[in-house]
Amino acid sequence: MNIELIFSILLGLGLSASCGFRVFLPLLVANAAALAGYHQFTPDFAWLATWPAFYVLATATVVEIAAYYVPWVDNLLDTLAAPAALVAGTLLTASVIPESQPVLKWGLGLVVGGGSAGLIATGTGLLRAGSTAVTGGFGNPVVATGENVAATGLSVMAIAVPLLAAALVVGLLFWAGKKLLTRRSKPKP
């Protein structure tokens, strides 16, 4: 495996995991970075580095962020976000993999990108459901703000320092998995 492919996988992992917090924001960050010359998509995905894509992604991002602050709409969005995050994560990872073999490009996109985005989206959906149950939905704006910060920070970090972003994602997924396994193994009263 060459260094360019490893770097691309790390970049894809960081950007895709961000899609688990917000679907469109990581796409917008990658698009803006490409327009500014800090990021490059593979030739098949050059359309992601265009101004029309910027306007569409910026509009979708603003609508998505605003919708997560509307009570009960946020819970409805969570049911749509997990599959949408999987698609966006797959697309983002595939868009940075330099391989010319479509099976490898899309396979890595689905497993690395879609998998990490889907897992994080599922986790944030469960967190919001718990917040709704405990606070009657009044705590959900705090959860939404945390997700916005996480999506923005992780997306920027993935572009700037992909190795650190990927390490953070792996650590987060490991921690969440450990919490889930610990919770399941506790006997119920």
C-alpha positions in Angstrom: 0.0 0.0 0.0 1.5 3.4 -0.9 1.6 6.5 1.2 -0.8 8.4 -1.0 -3.5 5.8 -0.6 -3.0 5.6 3.2 -3.2 9.4 3.4 -6.4 9.4 1.3 -8.0 6.8 3.5 -7.1 8.8 6.6 -8.6 12.0 5.0 -11.7 10.1 3.9 -12.2 8.6 7.4 -12.0 12.1 9.1 -14.3 13.7 6.6 -16.8 10.8 6.5 -17.0 10.5 10.3 -17.9 14.2 10.3 -20.9 13.3 8.1 -22.2 11.3 11.1 -22.7 14.6 13.0 -24.0 16.7 10.0 -24.5 15.3 6.5 -23.8 18.4 4.4 -21.3 20.4 6.5 -18.2 18.1 5.8 -19.0 18.2 2.1 -19.2 22.0 2.3 -15.9 22.2 4.2 -14.2 19.9 1.6 -15.7 22.0 -1.2 -14.5 25.3 0.3 -11.0 23.8 0.9 -10.9 22.7 -2.7 -12.0 26.1 -4.0 -9.3 27.7 -1.8 -6.6 25.3 -3.1 -6.1 23.4 0.1 -7.8 20.2 -1.0 -8.1 18.2 -4.2 -10.8 15.7 -5.2 -10.0 13.0 -7.7 -10.8 13.8 -11.3 -14.1 11.8 -11.2 -15.3 14.1 -8.4 -14.1 17.4 -9.7 -17.7 18.6 -9.7 -17.4 18.8 -5.9 -14.9 21.6 -6.3 -17.2 23.9 -8.2 -19.0 27.1 -7.3 -22.5 25.6 -8.1 -21.7 22.8 -5.7 -20.7 25.4 -3.1 -24.0 27.2 -3.3 -26.0 24.0 -3.1 -24.0 22.6 -0.2 -24.1 25.9 1.7 -27.8 26.1 1.3 -28.3 22.5 2.4 -25.9 23.0 5.4 -27.8 26.1 6.6 -31.2 24.3 6.3 -29.9 21.2 8.1 -28.3 23.1 10.9 -31.4 25.3 11.5 -33.7 22.2 11.3 -31.8 20.6 14.2 -32.9 23.5 16.5 -36.6 22.9 15.8 -38.1 20.7 18.5 -39.2 17.3 17.3 -38.0 18.0 13.8 -34.5 17.1 15.1 -35.7 13.6 16.0 -37.4 13.2 12.6 -34.2 14.2 10.9 -32.2 11.6 12.8 -34.2 8.9 11.1 -33.2 10.3 7.7 -29.6 11.3 8.8 -28.2 7.8 9.3 -28.8 6.6 5.7 -27.9 10.0 4.3 -24.7 10.1 6.3 -23.8 6.7 5.0 -24.2 7.9 1.4 -22.3 11.2 2.1 -19.5 9.4 3.9 -19.1 6.8 1.1 -19.1 9.6 -1.5 -16.5 11.7 0.5 -14.1 8.8 1.0 -14.5 7.6 -2.6 -13.8 11.2 -3.8 -10.3 11.3 -2.3 -9.2 7.7 -3.0 -6.7 7.9 -5.9 -7.3 4.3 -7.1 -8.5 3.8 -10.6 -10.1 0.5 -9.8 -13.8 1.2 -9.1 -14.2 -1.8 -6.8 -11.4 -0.7 -4.5 -12.5 3.0 -4.6 -16.1 2.3 -3.8 -15.4 -0.6 -1.5 -13.1 1.6 0.7 -15.7 4.4 0.4 -18.4 2.2 1.7 -16.5 0.4 4.4 -14.3 3.3 5.7 -16.5 6.3 4.8 -20.0 4.9 5.0 -19.3 2.7 8.0 -17.8 5.5 10.1 -20.5 8.0 9.1 -23.3 5.5 9.8 -22.0 4.5 13.2 -21.6 8.1 14.3 -25.0 9.1 13.0 -26.6 6.2 14.8 -24.8 7.2 18.0 -25.9 10.8 17.8 -29.4 9.7 17.0 -29.4 7.6 20.2 -27.9 10.5 22.2 -30.7 12.9 21.0 -33.4 10.3 21.8 -32.0 10.0 25.3 -31.9 13.8 25.6 -35.5 14.0 24.4 -36.5 11.3 26.9 -34.7 13.0 29.9 -35.4 16.6 29.1 -38.5 16.5 27.0 -36.5 17.9 24.1 -35.3 21.0 25.9 -31.8 19.7 26.0 -31.7 18.9 22.3 -30.3 22.3 21.2 -27.3 21.7 23.4 -26.8 18.3 21.7 -27.3 20.0 18.3 -24.7 22.7 19.1 -22.2 20.0 20.2 -22.8 18.1 16.9 -22.3 21.3 14.9 -19.0 22.0 16.6 -17.9 18.4 16.2 -18.8 18.3 12.5 -17.0 21.6 11.8 -13.9 20.9 13.9 -13.4 17.3 12.7 -13.9 18.4 9.0 -11.4 21.2 9.3 -9.0 18.9 11.2 -9.4 16.1 8.5 -8.3 18.6 5.8 -5.5 20.1 7.9 -4.1 17.1 9.8 -5.7 13.9 8.5 -3.6 11.6 10.7 -4.8 13.4 13.9 -8.4 13.4 12.7 -8.4 9.7 11.9 -6.8 8.9 15.3 -9.5 10.9 17.0 -12.3 9.1 15.0 -10.8 5.7 15.8 -10.6 6.7 19.5 -14.2 7.9 19.5 -15.5 4.8 17.8 -13.5 2.6 20.2 -14.8 4.5 23.2 -18.4 4.3 22.0 -18.1 0.6 21.3 -16.6 0.0 24.7 -19.5 2.0 26.3 -22.1 0.0 24.4 -20.6 -3.3 25.3 -20.2 -2.4 28.9 -23.9 -1.2 29.0 -25.1 -4.4 27.4 -23.2 -6.7 29.8 -24.6 -5.1 33.0 -27.4 -7.1 34.5 -30.8 -5.4 34.5 -32.5 -4.9 37.9 
